[in-house]
Amino acid sequence: MPLTEDVEFLARLQKFNRVQIPVEVRCRYKLERGEILKAEVRLAGGAGFERFFARLLGDGRLTVPWEVILKLEADKQRYLLAVRLKPK
C-alpha cells in the first residue's frame, strides 16, 4: 500500500541533517529504499512547514536540505522536528 494519506510524526534532527522515519510508518505504507517522498518539516511547536522532496535512504532516513535547516534556524541535534510525509 503506497502512501495514501498525510503522516505526521516527531523526529530528532540527526547527524548530516537526517531524520529517522519510524518503523511503524515504513512498514504500514511499505516504503522502500530509493523511494521519492514529498516531505514537510517544522520545528516542534513552531509554525509554518518547509517543503521539499527527499529520497528514502536504506536505513529509513531522509536527508533534510541545508537550505531548509537554515530557514528553520535548526542547527545541532538538540532540535525536535515535526515531519509530515504527503502522498505525491
N, C-alpha and C positions, 0 to 999 in steps of 0.2 A: 504494500500500500504506500504510494508516494505521499509526500507532504500535502495534505488537503486542507489544512486549517492553520491559522496562526498558532505558534507555540512560543510561550514566553517563560524564561527561567532566569535565575540569578547565577552569575559566574564570576570568579575572581580573575582579574587580568594577570596572566602568567608571563613567564619569560618569553621574549621575542613577540610580545603583543598577541599572544594566543589565548583563546577561550575554549574551555572544555565543554563539549555538548554532553549532557547527561546520558547515561547508558539507556535509561528508560525511553528517552526521546528517539535515540538512534535505533533501538530495537522496535519500538512501536511503529515507526514510519519506514523501517528498513532502509535507513540512509547508508549509502555505501561510499567507500573511498573514491575520491575524484569527483563526486557529485557537486554541481554548482548550486549554491543556495542564495536566496535573497535574504540578507540579514540587516537588522537594525539594532543599534546599541545606544544606551544612555547610561549615565551614572545612576546608580540606585538612589531613588529619592529625588532625582533631578527631573527636568522637563526637556522635551524635545529629543527625538531619536535622530541619529545619524545613520543614513542608509548606504549600503554597499553590497556588492556581490562577492561571495567567498567560495573557495573550493574546500571541500571537506578533506582533511588530511587523514592518513592511515590510522593515526592514533585517536581519532574522534575529535580533533580540534579544528578551529577556524582561526585564521590569522586576521586580525583587525588592522587595516591600513594605518600607517603613521599619520596621515592627514586627519583621519577620524580621531585618533588619540589626541592630537594637538588641539583639535576643535573642542574636544571634551575636557581638555586640560587634565587628562588622567595619566600621569606618569607614575611609575613604580607599580609593584604588585599589591599595594595595600588597598586598591580601589575595587569595589564591588560593582559590577555592571549588570544592568538589566538587558538581556539579549532576547530579541524576538526574531524567529525564523518565519518567513512567509512563503506561501506557495508561489511558483512562478506564473 
